[in-house]
Amino acid sequence: MRISLQSRSTSGLTLIEPSVARKSHERFGSPDFRASRSKSGFTLVEMTVVIAVILLLAGAASLGIKPYYAYRDGRAAGEMLRAVKAAQLMYLADNPSTPIANLTQALLLPYMPNGAWPTLPSVNGQVPTINCTVFPPQAVLGGATYDPSGSPTDGLWDVGQY
């Protein structure tokens, strides 16, 4: 049995006297209640709130990462176009009388690194091609030169400036 103290006020004085009555809130502080509560786990509402917060953070992170993917694809395309430019220069050094307009993928393929023609990163489900009949080479998408950066010298979707 526990003894608790209750206060009683008489004419401005507070008297504290022991009471043997058990308070209803004392059972929440008992070890038995804490043990049974910790075994029950999380409630459905708590789990739903946690999952919602995680999804919200993941959505915000994916929106913030999107420009980095576009930049990565642009840099990769620029590197591939520079490789084609190097192949053009090597081929023209070996065959100086050949006009640039007559260059083809088959003629440049032996001069490419690893002997493989590069594939540019896809844009909205379409894969741009490389026009090797102009110098420097250009990415072509839908029949038009593709360079979303707007600058022919930044190295994003173009050869860049050297």
KOLKOL-367889 format. One record per residue (C-alpha): residue number from 1; z, y, x. Coordinates in steps of 0.001 Angstrom, whole numbers. Each point is the difference from the previous one (the first is absolute). Layout:
% residues N
<pt><marke>NUM</marke><z>Z</z><y>Y</y><x>X</x></pt>
...
% end
This chain:
% residues 162
<pt><marke>1</marke><z>0</z><y>0</y><x>0</x></pt>
<pt><marke>2</marke><z>-863</z><y>3450</y><x>1303</x></pt>
<pt><marke>3</marke><z>2098</z><y>3062</y><x>-345</x></pt>
<pt><marke>4</marke><z>-1836</z><y>3262</y><x>-493</x></pt>
<pt><marke>5</marke><z>1315</z><y>3470</y><x>-326</x></pt>
<pt><marke>6</marke><z>-518</z><y>2112</y><x>-3088</x></pt>
<pt><marke>7</marke><z>686</z><y>3675</y><x>-210</x></pt>
<pt><marke>8</marke><z>1815</z><y>1627</y><x>-2905</x></pt>
<pt><marke>9</marke><z>513</z><y>3698</y><x>-393</x></pt>
<pt><marke>10</marke><z>3186</z><y>1443</y><x>-1548</x></pt>
<pt><marke>11</marke><z>490</z><y>3745</y><x>-130</x></pt>
<pt><marke>12</marke><z>-2147</z><y>785</y><x>3037</x></pt>
<pt><marke>13</marke><z>1378</z><y>-2769</y><x>2205</x></pt>
<pt><marke>14</marke><z>-2029</z><y>-3068</y><x>772</x></pt>
<pt><marke>15</marke><z>1852</z><y>-3249</y><x>129</x></pt>
<pt><marke>16</marke><z>-1513</z><y>-3107</y><x>1464</x></pt>
<pt><marke>17</marke><z>1319</z><y>-3266</y><x>-1284</x></pt>
<pt><marke>18</marke><z>-1114</z><y>-3552</y><x>632</x></pt>
<pt><marke>19</marke><z>-2005</z><y>-1834</y><x>-2600</x></pt>
<pt><marke>20</marke><z>-801</z><y>-3634</y><x>-192</x></pt>
<pt><marke>21</marke><z>-2971</z><y>440</y><x>-2305</x></pt>
<pt><marke>22</marke><z>-3233</z><y>-1180</y><x>1563</x></pt>
<pt><marke>23</marke><z>-2795</z><y>2561</y><x>-107</x></pt>
<pt><marke>24</marke><z>-3443</z><y>-1116</y><x>-1123</x></pt>
<pt><marke>25</marke><z>-1667</z><y>1652</y><x>3008</x></pt>
<pt><marke>26</marke><z>2084</z><y>-2029</y><x>2472</x></pt>
<pt><marke>27</marke><z>-2129</z><y>-3076</y><x>-515</x></pt>
<pt><marke>28</marke><z>-3029</z><y>1846</y><x>1498</x></pt>
<pt><marke>29</marke><z>1857</z><y>394</y><x>3270</x></pt>
<pt><marke>30</marke><z>1005</z><y>-3636</y><x>176</x></pt>
<pt><marke>31</marke><z>-1603</z><y>-2292</y><x>2553</x></pt>
<pt><marke>32</marke><z>-1102</z><y>-2345</y><x>-2779</x></pt>
<pt><marke>33</marke><z>-2124</z><y>2688</y><x>-1677</x></pt>
<pt><marke>34</marke><z>-1660</z><y>1138</y><x>3277</x></pt>
<pt><marke>35</marke><z>-828</z><y>-3567</y><x>958</x></pt>
<pt><marke>36</marke><z>-1592</z><y>-775</y><x>-3347</x></pt>
<pt><marke>37</marke><z>-1953</z><y>3284</y><x>58</x></pt>
<pt><marke>38</marke><z>-1399</z><y>-594</y><x>3500</x></pt>
<pt><marke>39</marke><z>-1176</z><y>-3485</y><x>-963</x></pt>
<pt><marke>40</marke><z>-1987</z><y>1273</y><x>-2959</x></pt>
<pt><marke>41</marke><z>-2647</z><y>1814</y><x>2155</x></pt>
<pt><marke>42</marke><z>-2193</z><y>2896</y><x>-1100</x></pt>
<pt><marke>43</marke><z>-790</z><y>927</y><x>-3553</x></pt>
<pt><marke>44</marke><z>-3538</z><y>164</y><x>-1302</x></pt>
<pt><marke>45</marke><z>185</z><y>3781</y><x>-240</x></pt>
<pt><marke>46</marke><z>1091</z><y>328</y><x>3627</x></pt>
<pt><marke>47</marke><z>-2835</z><y>-2234</y><x>1176</x></pt>
<pt><marke>48</marke><z>-2538</z><y>1918</y><x>-2102</x></pt>
<pt><marke>49</marke><z>1114</z><y>3310</y><x>1477</x></pt>
<pt><marke>50</marke><z>-251</z><y>-1354</y><x>3555</x></pt>
<pt><marke>51</marke><z>-3478</z><y>-1417</y><x>-601</x></pt>
<pt><marke>52</marke><z>-1153</z><y>3264</y><x>-1600</x></pt>
<pt><marke>53</marke><z>1211</z><y>2014</y><x>3000</x></pt>
<pt><marke>54</marke><z>-1739</z><y>-2373</y><x>2434</x></pt>
<pt><marke>55</marke><z>-3271</z><y>237</y><x>-1945</x></pt>
<pt><marke>56</marke><z>246</z><y>3786</y><x>-105</x></pt>
<pt><marke>57</marke><z>507</z><y>191</y><x>3763</x></pt>
<pt><marke>58</marke><z>-2860</z><y>-2426</y><x>649</x></pt>
<pt><marke>59</marke><z>-2330</z><y>2064</y><x>-2201</x></pt>
<pt><marke>60</marke><z>907</z><y>3223</y><x>1784</x></pt>
<pt><marke>61</marke><z>-513</z><y>-1638</y><x>3390</x></pt>
<pt><marke>62</marke><z>-3429</z><y>-1344</y><x>-943</x></pt>
<pt><marke>63</marke><z>-1156</z><y>3469</y><x>-1055</x></pt>
<pt><marke>64</marke><z>1222</z><y>1448</y><x>3267</x></pt>
<pt><marke>65</marke><z>-1783</z><y>-2633</y><x>2098</x></pt>
<pt><marke>66</marke><z>-3432</z><y>393</y><x>-1614</x></pt>
<pt><marke>67</marke><z>-1194</z><y>2883</y><x>2252</x></pt>
<pt><marke>68</marke><z>896</z><y>-2042</y><x>3081</x></pt>
<pt><marke>69</marke><z>-2248</z><y>-2837</y><x>-1170</x></pt>
<pt><marke>70</marke><z>-2885</z><y>2448</y><x>-474</x></pt>
<pt><marke>71</marke><z>590</z><y>1417</y><x>3475</x></pt>
<pt><marke>72</marke><z>157</z><y>-3498</y><x>1510</x></pt>
<pt><marke>73</marke><z>-3296</z><y>-973</y><x>-1639</x></pt>
<pt><marke>74</marke><z>-1646</z><y>3222</y><x>1187</x></pt>
<pt><marke>75</marke><z>1145</z><y>-565</y><x>3581</x></pt>
<pt><marke>76</marke><z>-1198</z><y>-3623</y><x>-67</x></pt>
<pt><marke>77</marke><z>-3414</z><y>1105</y><x>-1299</x></pt>
<pt><marke>78</marke><z>-220</z><y>2652</y><x>2722</x></pt>
<pt><marke>79</marke><z>712</z><y>-2627</y><x>2675</x></pt>
<pt><marke>80</marke><z>-2705</z><y>-2273</y><x>-1402</x></pt>
<pt><marke>81</marke><z>-2518</z><y>2843</y><x>-84</x></pt>
<pt><marke>82</marke><z>859</z><y>859</y><x>3621</x></pt>
<pt><marke>83</marke><z>-686</z><y>-3629</y><x>945</x></pt>
<pt><marke>84</marke><z>-3449</z><y>245</y><x>-1636</x></pt>
<pt><marke>85</marke><z>-591</z><y>3301</y><x>1826</x></pt>
<pt><marke>86</marke><z>872</z><y>-1689</y><x>3314</x></pt>
<pt><marke>87</marke><z>-2437</z><y>-2837</y><x>-848</x></pt>
<pt><marke>88</marke><z>-2714</z><y>2590</y><x>-779</x></pt>
<pt><marke>89</marke><z>587</z><y>1711</y><x>3347</x></pt>
<pt><marke>90</marke><z>-91</z><y>-3295</y><x>1930</x></pt>
<pt><marke>91</marke><z>-3162</z><y>-1150</y><x>-1794</x></pt>
<pt><marke>92</marke><z>-1740</z><y>3331</y><x>583</x></pt>
<pt><marke>93</marke><z>1022</z><y>-122</y><x>3677</x></pt>
<pt><marke>94</marke><z>-1740</z><y>-3390</y><x>287</x></pt>
<pt><marke>95</marke><z>-2963</z><y>1053</y><x>-2198</x></pt>
<pt><marke>96</marke><z>-477</z><y>3777</y><x>447</x></pt>
<pt><marke>97</marke><z>-3361</z><y>166</y><x>-1788</x></pt>
<pt><marke>98</marke><z>1386</z><y>-1317</y><x>-3320</x></pt>
<pt><marke>99</marke><z>497</z><y>2740</y><x>-2622</x></pt>
<pt><marke>100</marke><z>3405</z><y>71</y><x>-1709</x></pt>
<pt><marke>101</marke><z>-1660</z><y>-336</y><x>-3411</x></pt>
<pt><marke>102</marke><z>-1296</z><y>-3464</y><x>1038</x></pt>
<pt><marke>103</marke><z>3460</z><y>-1401</y><x>833</x></pt>
<pt><marke>104</marke><z>1149</z><y>-2913</y><x>-2149</x></pt>
<pt><marke>105</marke><z>3123</z><y>-2076</y><x>-309</x></pt>
<pt><marke>106</marke><z>-1801</z><y>-2947</y><x>1643</x></pt>
<pt><marke>107</marke><z>-947</z><y>2109</y><x>3053</x></pt>
<pt><marke>108</marke><z>3539</z><y>1365</y><x>431</x></pt>
<pt><marke>109</marke><z>1885</z><y>-3244</y><x>-681</x></pt>
<pt><marke>110</marke><z>-127</z><y>-1295</y><x>3614</x></pt>
<pt><marke>111</marke><z>1576</z><y>3286</y><x>1126</x></pt>
<pt><marke>112</marke><z>2869</z><y>-116</y><x>-2487</x></pt>
<pt><marke>113</marke><z>3496</z><y>-1038</y><x>1112</x></pt>
<pt><marke>114</marke><z>506</z><y>-3713</y><x>-755</x></pt>
<pt><marke>115</marke><z>-3641</z><y>-181</y><x>-1108</x></pt>
<pt><marke>116</marke><z>964</z><y>713</y><x>-3630</x></pt>
<pt><marke>117</marke><z>-1096</z><y>2809</y><x>-2304</x></pt>
<pt><marke>118</marke><z>2998</z><y>1934</y><x>-1362</x></pt>
<pt><marke>119</marke><z>916</z><y>89</y><x>-3678</x></pt>
<pt><marke>120</marke><z>1430</z><y>3313</y><x>-1165</x></pt>
<pt><marke>121</marke><z>3122</z><y>109</y><x>-2222</x></pt>
<pt><marke>122</marke><z>-772</z><y>-142</y><x>-3720</x></pt>
<pt><marke>123</marke><z>164</z><y>3127</y><x>-2136</x></pt>
<pt><marke>124</marke><z>859</z><y>-582</y><x>-3684</x></pt>
<pt><marke>125</marke><z>-1332</z><y>-3547</y><x>206</x></pt>
<pt><marke>126</marke><z>-3260</z><y>957</y><x>1766</x></pt>
<pt><marke>127</marke><z>-628</z><y>-663</y><x>3689</x></pt>
<pt><marke>128</marke><z>-1829</z><y>2818</y><x>1827</x></pt>
<pt><marke>129</marke><z>-2841</z><y>-910</y><x>2351</x></pt>
<pt><marke>130</marke><z>-808</z><y>1425</y><x>3417</x></pt>
<pt><marke>131</marke><z>-3200</z><y>1970</y><x>454</x></pt>
<pt><marke>132</marke><z>-999</z><y>-696</y><x>3602</x></pt>
<pt><marke>133</marke><z>-3378</z><y>1797</y><x>-224</x></pt>
<pt><marke>134</marke><z>1663</z><y>3373</y><x>584</x></pt>
<pt><marke>135</marke><z>2019</z><y>1230</y><x>2959</x></pt>
<pt><marke>136</marke><z>2947</z><y>-70</y><x>-266</x></pt>
<pt><marke>137</marke><z>198</z><y>-2830</y><x>-2547</x></pt>
<pt><marke>138</marke><z>1316</z><y>814</y><x>-3465</x></pt>
<pt><marke>139</marke><z>1839</z><y>-1819</y><x>-2775</x></pt>
<pt><marke>140</marke><z>-2127</z><y>-244</y><x>-3147</x></pt>
<pt><marke>141</marke><z>1421</z><y>-656</y><x>-3461</x></pt>
<pt><marke>142</marke><z>-2184</z><y>-19</y><x>-3094</x></pt>
<pt><marke>143</marke><z>-3014</z><y>1329</y><x>1920</x></pt>
<pt><marke>144</marke><z>1793</z><y>3102</y><x>1319</x></pt>
<pt><marke>145</marke><z>1886</z><y>717</y><x>3204</x></pt>
<pt><marke>146</marke><z>3675</z><y>-736</y><x>-563</x></pt>
<pt><marke>147</marke><z>2607</z><y>2189</y><x>1716</x></pt>
<pt><marke>148</marke><z>2840</z><y>956</y><x>-2366</x></pt>
<pt><marke>149</marke><z>1790</z><y>1982</y><x>2713</x></pt>
<pt><marke>150</marke><z>-2660</z><y>2738</y><x>-150</x></pt>
<pt><marke>151</marke><z>-31</z><y>438</y><x>3782</x></pt>
<pt><marke>152</marke><z>-2665</z><y>-1677</y><x>2174</x></pt>
<pt><marke>153</marke><z>2178</z><y>269</y><x>3116</x></pt>
<pt><marke>154</marke><z>3430</z><y>-1332</y><x>-1025</x></pt>
<pt><marke>155</marke><z>-689</z><y>-3694</y><x>659</x></pt>
<pt><marke>156</marke><z>785</z><y>-1010</y><x>-3590</x></pt>
<pt><marke>157</marke><z>-3029</z><y>-1787</y><x>-1472</x></pt>
<pt><marke>158</marke><z>-2119</z><y>1497</y><x>2778</x></pt>
<pt><marke>159</marke><z>-515</z><y>-329</y><x>3739</x></pt>
<pt><marke>160</marke><z>2050</z><y>3071</y><x>813</x></pt>
<pt><marke>161</marke><z>-317</z><y>2475</y><x>2804</x></pt>
<pt><marke>162</marke><z>-7</z><y>-937</y><x>3679</x></pt>
% end
